[in-house]
């Protein structure tokens, strides 16, 4: 009896997952079409993002995947300040969750080949996504920094996944320095985003979607990057990884975060005060 119930549950999950991915991509195709039409009419993407792209993206996890998605903002988070957001990387719907968390237009940092993915890649291109090419480190950082400066100029934030790859086990893995160097050059602050519970919905290597799960998103405060030297930047990398790890594993923010954590990191404090 228990085996039969288990089989039925698995079959139901497979059927639901097929339905979710097919309807989700169809919904995104509608979004891509509307986005293209509005851009062709001359509307700036920053407005189109708020009218079409973000609202439609948020529907994928909330409506089609039936995720109970809740967003929590740190009291010191400034929703009007354009920033580089550092989010833990879980599954292919991470950008959809970010659309619910980031309260203004943003572009994503992604592997350049992903622009060729039907529907998803088209939307990323139309939304001014920043492609990461396989270049030397110095050249890559310069290309990303130039793109970040341009996004800042037109009033957009940038979503990044400092781990570089989706987590294989649900844990937060080491953050890479490249996006932090980009933020420093563009003189944009960094903001940690911790997504808790999303690994239970879908994970790398599986198309199965498990509905009716709670997913909490914790958006931290802005961390300054202007004036940091390489050692101080490394401290910032470690600090944001700590904050995101705490949010994923325990929920909320560490007792010292934002201005409080800066006060406990003299090197960063000195740079931010200059």
VENBEL-V603029 format. One record per backbone hydrogen bond with DSSP energy under -0.5 kcal/mol. NH is the residue of the N-H (numbers start at 1). CO is the residue of the C=O. Records with the same first field share a line. If there is no record, write none. Layout:
NH=CO, CO
This chain:
5=1
6=2
7=3
8=4
9=5
10=6
11=7
12=8
13=9
14=10
15=11
16=12
17=13
18=14
19=15
20=16
21=17
22=18
23=19
24=20
25=21
26=22
27=23
28=24
29=25
30=26
31=27
32=28
33=29
34=30
35=31
36=32
37=33
38=34
39=35
40=36
41=37
42=39
43=38
47=44
48=44
49=45
50=46
51=47
52=48
53=48
54=49
55=49
56=52
57=53
58=54
59=55
60=56, 57
61=57
62=58
63=59
64=59
65=60
67=61
68=213
69=67
70=68, 215
72=217
74=219
77=74
79=77
81=78
82=80
84=189
85=83, 158
86=191
87=85, 160
88=193
90=88
94=91
97=93
98=94
99=95
100=96, 97
101=97
102=98
103=101
107=157
109=159
110=108, 130
112=132
114=111
115=112
116=113
117=114
120=118
121=117
122=117
123=119
124=120
125=121
126=122
127=123
128=125
129=124
130=108
131=129
132=110
133=131
135=133
140=136
141=137
142=138
143=139
144=140
145=141
146=142
147=143
148=144
149=145
150=146
151=147
152=148
153=149
154=150
155=152
156=151
157=105
158=83
159=107
160=85
164=161
167=89
176=162
180=177
181=177
182=178
183=179
184=180
185=181
186=182
187=183, 184
188=183
189=82
190=223
191=84
192=221
193=86
194=218
195=193
196=194, 216
200=197
201=198
202=198
204=167
206=203
210=201
211=209
212=66
215=68
216=196
217=70
218=194, 216
219=72, 217
220=192, 218
222=76
223=190
228=225
233=229
234=230
235=231
236=232
237=233
238=234
239=235
240=236
241=237
242=238
243=239
244=240
245=241
246=242
247=243
248=244
249=245
250=246
251=246
257=255
260=257
262=258
263=259
264=260, 261
265=262
268=265
269=265
270=266
271=267
272=268
273=269
274=270, 271
